[in-house]
Amino acid sequence: MNLRHRNQFPNWSLALEFLKRSPVNVLVSHDIPPDDTPAPLRRRLLLHGIDGKGGYLCFPQNASDALINRVARAVLENAHADELDFSLVRSSNFVAFLEQFTSDLAGKFDLREVAQAVTDKTRRLFEAEGVSILMPTDDGRWRFAVVTAESEEIAERLDQLVVSGQSGITGWVAAHRRSILVNNDNRDAIYDPEVDRRTHFQTREVLAGPIMVGKDMIGLLQVVSRRNGAFQKSDLQILELVAAIIASFMDKARLYDERLKLAKVNKELEIARELQLAMMPHLPADIGPFTLHGESRQISTVGGDFWDVLRLSDKERLLILGDVSGHGLSAALVMSAVRTASRALMARIGEPDHLIEPLNLLLHEDFGLKGHYATLLFIHLHLEHGTVRYLRAGHEYPVRRSGDTLTRMRQPGSWPLGLFPFRQDDVWHDIELGPDACLYLYTDGVLDGLDDEEPEMEDVLRRNPFLETALDDGTFFETLTTRMGWREVDDATMLKLSLR
């Protein structure tokens, strides 16, 4: 939205034609428009120092452009601006209030601070006994979020009080999305005396109106009982204008608050990522006579892929590669539990052969009933003899390279851990791993990111020999992306185990 001046056009006809074709603009004039000006256009006219009547905003001559711009924006964004006659803006006192109001709130971003300042200033404007802003709750009711009242005792009783969103003043405003004056003329039909009973207060009259952002009602402004005299229906116009301006400030504060929360969540996730990475051995890693190269990519800040090396004795290690179902924070939590449980059980049991069954039971009881499971590959390394054996629990088949020959190790395995409370067919298989051989271990995210419909790891490595060099250099996924069009569709880990 921007302001255009009437004197930029040679006559009113062209100025009004401009308004028809430019729905986001507002026209400022120092003279009254023709009587036959269509109502929709009148609502977009701002008059300086004019006592004319009509559906346009009239400001004193000394009103600042900044104020005019802010008020015009608030009015145009208000869903009910088409029903209002804002000629009351001619009041110098009201313009002074708006100037102070917008100036004081301009630097405030905290939502509660904004709401508190709003209620304080609105109570002084209306010379009211109390002003409150109600906010919707998750269960469809409304809560007194901010209250300003002459009586601190009454303010304390109202603070955080929850009322129905289906009845009373709140229910009426929420249903009709328009303001209302409740007094002796319509009290019996609309007013719910329950709030008065709960606060021990006698309400004489209420001005209430919606705080709208677009089509969403984000709050309700309520002004209670003028100290001297009574509210007039013309006060509803001022209330709606104030509510429209409040909405812009509250929306700004709400967005700022959401950005702060998002920044905090992102910071916490980054810390979680650092902790998760710290749990896994650095790569490349030397494990006795063995060397482990590899890389891992998480599709989210944290993920469910992991590898770990457990010390069984001076001569034995257990390498574990795991892939938890799903990805993101939930997968990372399950992954952490799998790692912690496997370490704790291994320290007590001491033998890899007896690890699988109790580990499976723990995962099933804690996560399996909630739909989580983990595929795991266990690699038992004997450091003195340089021998290797493996057990596959629902995981991808390892691939062995010997010279130029690539072979997928198709020995049978069992299902993932955590699916059922019992196990069967968990069998260890020996692998020959000489000086000219290596073993590729990976999670399914590596293959899922390739364009091939059903790629096999041995075929991918055979057709693209440069990938082995990239794996040794720590540029595996970068190379896979740039040269083969790989995409991150899931957490992905690629490891290479070899004898030095």
C-alpha positions as CSV (number, residue, x, y, z in Angstrom):
1,M,0.0,0.0,0.0
2,N,1.2,3.6,-0.7
3,L,-0.3,7.0,-0.5
4,R,-1.0,9.1,-3.6
5,H,-2.0,12.8,-3.5
6,R,-5.0,14.2,-5.3
7,N,-3.0,17.0,-6.7
8,Q,-1.0,14.5,-8.8
9,F,-4.1,14.3,-11.0
10,P,-5.7,17.1,-13.1
11,N,-9.2,16.3,-11.8
12,W,-11.3,14.1,-9.5
13,S,-12.4,11.9,-12.3
14,L,-8.9,10.7,-13.2
15,A,-8.0,10.4,-9.5
16,L,-11.0,8.1,-8.9
17,E,-10.3,6.2,-12.0
18,F,-6.8,5.6,-10.6
19,L,-8.3,4.3,-7.4
20,K,-10.5,1.8,-9.3
21,R,-7.5,0.4,-11.1
22,S,-5.1,0.4,-8.2
23,P,-6.8,-1.4,-5.3
24,V,-3.8,-1.2,-3.0
25,N,-3.4,2.6,-3.1
26,V,-4.9,5.3,-1.0
27,L,-5.6,8.8,-2.1
28,V,-4.9,11.9,0.0
29,S,-6.8,15.1,-0.7
30,H,-7.3,18.6,0.7
31,D,-10.8,18.9,-0.9
32,I,-14.0,17.0,-0.6
33,P,-14.7,14.4,-3.3
34,P,-17.9,14.5,-5.5
35,D,-21.1,13.3,-3.8
36,D,-21.5,10.5,-6.3
37,T,-18.2,8.9,-5.4
38,P,-18.8,5.1,-5.0
39,A,-18.6,3.9,-1.4
40,P,-15.7,1.4,-2.0
41,L,-13.6,4.3,-3.3
42,R,-14.7,6.7,-0.4
43,R,-13.2,4.2,2.0
44,R,-9.8,4.7,0.4
45,L,-9.8,8.5,0.6
46,L,-7.9,10.5,3.3
47,L,-8.8,14.1,3.8
48,H,-6.5,16.7,5.5
49,G,-8.3,19.4,7.6
50,I,-11.7,18.9,6.0
51,D,-15.0,18.8,7.8
52,G,-16.7,16.8,5.1
53,K,-18.9,13.8,5.9
54,G,-18.7,10.4,4.3
55,G,-17.1,7.0,4.4
56,Y,-13.5,8.4,4.3
57,L,-10.9,9.2,6.9
58,C,-10.5,12.9,7.9
59,F,-7.4,14.1,9.6
60,P,-6.4,17.5,11.1
61,Q,-4.0,19.5,8.9
62,N,-1.1,18.8,11.2
63,A,-1.4,14.9,11.2
64,S,1.9,13.3,10.2
65,D,2.3,11.2,7.1
66,A,3.6,8.4,9.3
67,L,0.4,8.3,11.3
68,I,-1.8,8.6,8.3
69,N,0.0,5.7,6.6
70,R,-0.2,3.4,9.6
71,V,-3.9,4.2,10.3
72,A,-4.8,3.8,6.6
73,R,-3.0,0.4,6.4
74,A,-4.8,-0.8,9.6
75,V,-8.2,0.3,8.3
76,L,-7.7,-1.3,4.9
77,E,-6.5,-4.6,6.4
78,N,-9.5,-4.6,8.8
79,A,-12.2,-7.0,7.6
80,H,-15.0,-4.6,8.7
81,A,-13.6,-1.3,7.3
82,D,-16.4,-1.2,4.7
83,E,-19.0,-0.8,7.5
84,L,-17.3,2.1,9.2
85,D,-17.6,5.9,9.0
86,F,-14.3,7.2,10.2
87,S,-15.1,10.9,10.2
88,L,-14.4,10.9,13.9
89,V,-10.7,10.8,13.2
90,R,-11.1,14.6,12.7
91,S,-10.8,14.8,16.5
92,S,-7.5,16.4,17.4
93,N,-7.5,14.6,20.7
94,F,-7.9,11.3,19.0
95,V,-5.2,12.0,16.5
96,A,-2.9,12.9,19.4
97,F,-3.7,9.7,21.0
98,L,-3.0,7.7,17.8
99,E,0.3,9.6,17.4
100,Q,1.4,8.7,20.9
101,F,0.0,5.2,20.6
102,T,1.9,4.3,17.5
103,S,5.1,6.1,18.6
104,D,5.2,4.2,22.0
105,L,4.5,0.8,20.4
106,A,6.9,1.2,17.4
107,G,9.9,-0.3,19.2
108,K,8.1,-3.1,21.1
109,F,8.3,-6.7,19.9
110,D,7.4,-8.7,23.0
111,L,3.8,-9.8,22.6
112,R,2.8,-9.4,26.3
113,E,4.6,-6.0,26.5
114,V,2.7,-4.8,23.4
115,A,-0.7,-6.1,24.7
116,Q,-0.1,-4.5,28.1
117,A,0.8,-1.1,26.5
118,V,-2.3,-1.4,24.3
119,T,-4.7,-2.0,27.3
120,D,-3.1,0.8,29.3
121,K,-3.5,3.4,26.5
122,T,-6.9,2.2,25.5
123,R,-8.3,2.5,29.0
124,R,-7.1,6.2,29.1
125,L,-8.5,6.9,25.7
126,F,-12.0,5.6,26.7
127,E,-11.8,6.8,30.3
128,A,-12.9,3.3,31.2
129,E,-12.8,1.3,34.4
130,G,-11.0,-1.6,32.7
131,V,-9.7,-2.9,29.4
132,S,-8.7,-6.5,28.6
133,I,-7.4,-8.5,25.6
134,L,-8.7,-12.0,25.4
135,M,-6.8,-14.7,23.4
136,P,-8.2,-18.0,22.1
137,T,-7.2,-21.3,23.8
138,D,-6.6,-24.6,22.1
139,D,-9.9,-26.0,23.3
140,G,-12.0,-23.2,21.7
141,R,-12.4,-21.0,24.8
142,W,-11.0,-17.6,25.4
143,R,-8.6,-16.5,28.1
144,F,-8.1,-13.0,29.7
145,A,-4.5,-12.7,28.6
146,V,-3.9,-9.0,29.6
147,V,-6.0,-7.0,31.9
148,T,-5.8,-3.3,33.0
149,A,-8.2,-2.1,35.6
150,E,-8.6,0.7,38.2
151,S,-8.9,-2.0,40.8
152,E,-5.8,-4.2,41.1
153,E,-7.9,-6.8,42.9
154,I,-10.3,-7.1,40.0
155,A,-7.4,-7.2,37.5
156,E,-5.9,-10.1,39.5
157,R,-9.2,-12.0,39.5
158,L,-9.6,-11.6,35.8
159,D,-6.0,-12.4,34.9
160,Q,-5.9,-15.8,33.0
161,L,-9.6,-16.4,33.6
162,V,-11.1,-18.6,30.9
163,V,-14.6,-18.1,29.5
164,S,-16.7,-19.9,26.9
165,G,-16.2,-19.2,23.2
166,Q,-19.8,-20.1,22.5
167,S,-21.8,-17.8,24.7
168,G,-21.8,-14.3,26.1
169,I,-20.1,-11.3,24.6
170,T,-17.1,-13.4,23.6
171,G,-19.2,-15.9,21.8
172,W,-21.2,-13.2,20.0
173,V,-18.1,-11.3,18.8
174,A,-16.3,-14.6,17.8
175,A,-19.4,-15.7,15.8
176,H,-20.1,-12.4,14.1
177,R,-16.6,-11.0,13.8
178,R,-17.8,-7.4,14.5
179,S,-17.9,-5.1,17.4
180,I,-20.8,-4.5,19.8
181,L,-21.9,-2.2,22.6
182,V,-23.6,-4.1,25.4
183,N,-25.7,-2.0,27.8
184,N,-29.1,-2.0,29.3
185,D,-30.7,-2.1,25.9
186,N,-29.4,-5.6,25.0
187,R,-27.8,-6.9,28.2
188,D,-30.3,-9.7,28.7
189,A,-29.8,-11.1,25.2
190,I,-26.0,-11.1,25.1
191,Y,-24.4,-10.6,28.4
192,D,-23.3,-13.6,30.5
193,P,-23.1,-12.5,34.2
194,E,-20.8,-15.5,35.1
195,V,-17.7,-13.3,34.9
196,D,-19.1,-10.8,37.2
197,R,-20.0,-13.5,39.7
198,R,-16.5,-14.9,39.6
199,T,-14.8,-11.5,40.0
200,H,-17.3,-9.9,42.4
201,F,-17.7,-6.9,40.0
202,Q,-20.7,-5.2,38.6
203,T,-20.3,-4.4,34.9
204,R,-22.5,-1.6,33.6
205,E,-21.6,-1.6,29.9
206,V,-19.0,-3.2,27.6
207,L,-17.5,-2.3,24.2
208,A,-16.1,-5.4,22.6
209,G,-14.6,-5.9,19.2
210,P,-12.5,-8.5,17.3
211,I,-8.7,-8.1,16.7
212,M,-8.4,-9.3,13.2
213,V,-5.3,-10.3,11.1
214,G,-6.7,-10.9,7.6
215,K,-9.6,-13.4,8.1
216,D,-8.2,-14.7,11.4
217,M,-9.5,-13.4,14.8
218,I,-6.3,-13.4,16.9
219,G,-7.9,-11.7,19.9
220,L,-10.7,-9.7,21.4
221,L,-10.6,-6.2,22.7
222,Q,-13.0,-5.4,25.6
223,V,-13.5,-2.0,27.2
224,V,-15.6,-2.0,30.4
225,S,-17.7,0.9,31.9
226,R,-16.9,4.6,31.2
227,R,-16.0,6.3,34.5
228,N,-18.2,9.3,33.7
229,G,-21.2,8.9,31.5
230,A,-21.9,6.1,29.1
231,F,-20.5,4.7,25.9
232,Q,-22.1,5.8,22.7
233,K,-22.6,3.8,19.5
234,S,-20.1,6.2,17.9
235,D,-17.4,4.8,20.3
236,L,-17.6,1.5,18.3
237,Q,-16.0,3.2,15.4
238,I,-13.1,4.3,17.5
239,L,-12.9,0.8,19.1
240,E,-12.7,-0.9,15.7
241,L,-10.0,1.6,14.5
242,V,-8.0,1.0,17.6
243,A,-8.5,-2.8,17.3
244,A,-7.3,-2.6,13.7
245,I,-4.1,-0.8,14.7
246,I,-3.6,-3.1,17.6
247,A,-3.8,-6.1,15.2
248,S,-0.9,-4.8,13.2
249,F,1.3,-4.4,16.3
250,M,0.2,-7.8,17.8
251,D,0.8,-9.6,14.6
252,K,4.3,-8.1,14.3
253,A,5.0,-9.1,18.0
254,R,3.6,-12.6,17.4
255,L,5.8,-13.1,14.3
256,Y,8.8,-11.8,16.2
257,D,8.1,-14.2,19.1
258,E,7.7,-17.1,16.6
259,R,11.1,-16.2,15.1
260,L,12.7,-16.2,18.5
261,K,11.2,-19.6,19.4
262,L,12.3,-21.0,16.0
263,A,15.8,-19.7,16.6
264,K,15.9,-21.3,20.0
265,V,14.7,-24.6,18.6
266,N,17.3,-24.4,15.8
267,K,20.0,-23.7,18.3
268,E,18.9,-26.7,20.5
269,L,18.8,-28.9,17.4
270,E,22.3,-27.8,16.4
271,I,23.6,-28.7,19.9
272,A,21.8,-32.1,19.6
273,R,23.5,-32.6,16.2
274,E,26.9,-31.8,17.8
275,L,26.2,-34.3,20.6
276,Q,25.1,-36.9,18.2
277,L,28.2,-36.6,16.0
278,A,30.3,-36.6,19.2
279,M,28.8,-40.0,20.1
280,M,30.2,-41.6,16.9
281,P,33.9,-42.4,16.2
282,H,35.7,-40.0,14.0
283,L,36.4,-41.1,10.5
284,P,38.8,-42.4,9.2
285,A,39.4,-44.6,12.3
286,D,42.0,-47.2,13.0
287,I,40.7,-50.3,14.8
288,G,43.8,-52.5,15.5
289,P,44.9,-53.8,12.1
290,F,41.6,-52.5,10.5
291,T,40.9,-49.1,9.0
292,L,37.4,-47.6,8.8
293,H,36.7,-44.9,6.2
294,G,33.3,-43.3,5.5
295,E,30.8,-40.5,5.6
296,S,27.3,-39.9,6.8
297,R,24.5,-37.4,5.8
298,Q,21.4,-36.6,7.9
299,I,18.4,-35.3,5.9
300,S,17.4,-33.3,9.0
301,T,19.6,-31.6,11.6
302,V,19.7,-34.9,13.5
303,G,18.9,-38.4,12.3
304,G,18.7,-42.1,12.8
305,D,21.8,-43.4,11.2
306,F,24.7,-44.3,13.5
307,W,27.8,-46.4,13.8
308,D,29.8,-47.3,16.9
309,V,32.8,-49.4,17.9
310,L,32.5,-51.4,21.2
311,R,35.5,-52.7,23.0
312,L,35.0,-56.4,23.9
313,S,38.5,-57.2,25.1
314,D,42.1,-56.3,24.3
315,K,41.8,-58.4,21.1
316,E,38.2,-57.9,20.1
317,R,36.0,-55.1,18.9
318,L,32.3,-54.9,17.8
319,L,31.5,-52.5,15.0
320,I,27.7,-51.7,14.8
321,L,26.1,-49.9,11.9
322,G,22.4,-49.0,12.5
323,D,19.5,-47.3,10.7
324,V,16.4,-46.3,12.8
325,S,13.1,-46.1,11.1
326,G,12.2,-42.6,10.0
327,H,14.4,-39.6,10.3
328,G,14.6,-36.4,12.3
329,L,14.4,-35.9,16.0
330,S,12.3,-39.0,16.8
331,A,14.8,-41.2,14.9
332,A,17.7,-39.5,16.7
333,L,16.2,-40.3,20.1
334,V,15.7,-44.0,19.2
335,M,19.2,-44.1,17.8
336,S,20.6,-42.7,21.0
337,A,18.7,-45.3,23.0
338,V,20.0,-48.2,20.7
339,R,23.6,-47.0,21.2
340,T,23.3,-46.6,24.9
341,A,21.5,-49.9,25.4
342,S,24.0,-51.9,23.2
343,R,26.9,-50.4,25.2
344,A,25.3,-51.1,28.6
345,L,24.4,-54.7,27.6
346,M,27.7,-55.5,26.0
347,A,29.5,-54.3,29.2
348,R,27.5,-56.7,31.2
349,I,27.2,-59.7,28.8
350,G,30.7,-59.5,27.2
351,E,29.9,-61.8,24.3
352,P,28.4,-60.5,21.0
353,D,26.5,-63.8,20.5
354,H,24.3,-63.1,23.5
355,L,23.7,-59.4,22.8
356,I,21.0,-59.5,20.1
357,E,18.1,-61.0,22.1
358,P,18.1,-58.7,25.2
359,L,18.8,-55.7,23.0
360,N,15.8,-56.6,20.8
361,L,13.6,-57.0,23.9
362,L,14.6,-53.6,25.2
363,L,13.9,-51.9,21.9
364,H,10.5,-53.6,21.5
365,E,9.3,-52.7,25.0
366,D,10.4,-49.0,24.7
367,F,9.9,-48.3,21.0
368,G,8.5,-51.2,19.0
369,L,5.0,-50.8,20.4
370,K,5.1,-47.2,19.1
371,G,6.1,-48.3,15.6
372,H,9.8,-47.7,15.8
373,Y,12.5,-50.3,14.9
374,A,16.1,-50.4,13.9
375,T,18.0,-52.4,11.2
376,L,21.5,-53.3,12.5
377,L,24.6,-54.8,11.1
378,F,27.1,-56.3,13.7
379,I,30.7,-56.8,12.6
380,H,32.8,-58.8,15.1
381,L,36.5,-58.0,14.6
382,H,39.4,-60.1,16.0
383,L,42.3,-57.8,16.1
384,E,45.1,-60.4,16.6
385,H,44.1,-62.7,13.7
386,G,42.5,-60.0,11.5
387,T,39.3,-62.1,11.1
388,V,35.8,-60.8,10.6
389,R,32.3,-62.2,11.1
390,Y,29.0,-60.4,10.8
391,L,25.3,-60.7,11.8
392,R,22.6,-58.9,9.8
393,A,19.4,-57.8,11.5
394,G,17.2,-56.6,8.7
395,H,20.0,-54.4,7.4
396,E,21.4,-54.0,3.9
397,Y,23.7,-56.8,2.6
398,P,27.4,-55.9,3.0
399,V,29.4,-55.9,-0.2
400,R,32.9,-57.4,-0.3
401,R,35.6,-56.3,-2.7
402,S,38.5,-58.7,-3.5
403,G,40.7,-57.3,-6.2
404,D,38.4,-56.3,-9.0
405,T,35.6,-58.6,-7.8
406,L,32.6,-57.2,-6.0
407,T,30.3,-59.7,-4.1
408,R,27.2,-59.0,-2.1
409,M,27.2,-61.1,1.0
410,R,23.8,-62.9,0.7
411,Q,24.0,-65.1,3.8
412,P,20.6,-65.1,5.5
413,G,19.8,-62.7,8.3
414,S,16.9,-62.0,10.6
415,W,14.4,-59.1,10.9
416,P,15.1,-55.7,12.4
417,L,15.3,-55.2,16.1
418,G,12.3,-54.0,18.0
419,L,9.6,-55.4,15.8
420,F,8.8,-58.5,17.9
421,P,9.6,-59.5,21.5
422,F,11.3,-62.7,20.3
423,R,14.1,-63.5,17.8
424,Q,15.0,-66.3,15.4
425,D,17.6,-67.1,12.8
426,D,20.2,-64.7,14.2
427,V,23.3,-66.3,12.7
428,W,26.9,-65.1,12.5
429,H,28.8,-65.5,9.2
430,D,32.5,-65.5,8.6
431,I,34.1,-63.2,6.0
432,E,37.5,-63.5,4.5
433,L,39.2,-60.1,4.5
434,G,42.7,-60.3,3.1
435,P,45.1,-57.4,2.4
436,D,43.6,-56.8,-1.0
437,A,40.0,-56.9,0.2
438,C,37.6,-54.5,1.8
439,L,34.0,-54.6,3.1
440,Y,31.4,-51.9,2.2
441,L,28.7,-51.3,4.8
442,Y,25.9,-48.8,4.2
443,T,22.3,-47.8,5.0
444,D,19.5,-47.8,2.5
445,G,19.5,-44.0,2.1
446,V,22.6,-44.3,-0.1
447,L,20.8,-46.3,-2.8
448,D,17.4,-44.6,-2.3
449,G,18.9,-41.3,-3.4
450,L,19.9,-42.6,-6.9
451,D,17.7,-42.4,-9.9
452,D,17.9,-46.2,-10.6
453,E,14.7,-47.9,-9.7
454,E,16.3,-50.8,-7.8
455,P,20.1,-50.1,-7.7
456,E,22.4,-52.7,-6.1
457,M,25.5,-51.5,-4.3
458,E,27.9,-53.8,-6.0
459,D,26.6,-52.6,-9.4
460,V,26.9,-48.9,-8.4
461,L,30.5,-49.5,-7.2
462,R,31.4,-51.6,-10.3
463,R,30.2,-49.0,-12.8
464,N,31.7,-46.0,-10.9
465,P,35.2,-46.9,-9.7
466,F,35.9,-43.3,-8.8
467,L,33.6,-43.7,-5.8
468,E,36.2,-45.7,-3.8
469,T,38.7,-42.9,-4.1
470,A,36.0,-40.4,-3.0
471,L,35.2,-42.6,0.0
472,D,38.8,-42.6,1.1
473,D,39.0,-38.8,0.6
474,G,35.9,-38.1,2.6
475,T,34.1,-36.7,-0.5
476,F,31.8,-39.7,-1.2
477,F,28.4,-37.9,-1.1
478,E,29.7,-34.8,-2.8
479,T,30.9,-37.0,-5.7
480,L,27.7,-39.0,-5.7
481,T,25.7,-35.8,-6.0
482,T,27.7,-34.0,-8.6
483,R,28.5,-37.0,-10.9
484,M,25.5,-39.2,-10.4
485,G,22.7,-36.9,-9.5
486,W,22.2,-38.3,-6.0
487,R,19.5,-36.7,-3.8
488,E,19.1,-36.7,0.0
489,V,15.8,-38.5,0.5
490,D,16.7,-40.2,3.8
491,D,19.6,-40.4,6.3
492,A,22.5,-42.1,4.5
493,T,25.8,-43.6,5.7
494,M,28.6,-45.3,3.7
495,L,31.5,-47.1,5.4
496,K,34.5,-49.0,4.1
497,L,36.3,-51.5,6.4
498,S,39.7,-52.8,5.3
499,L,42.9,-54.3,6.6
500,R,46.0,-52.1,6.7
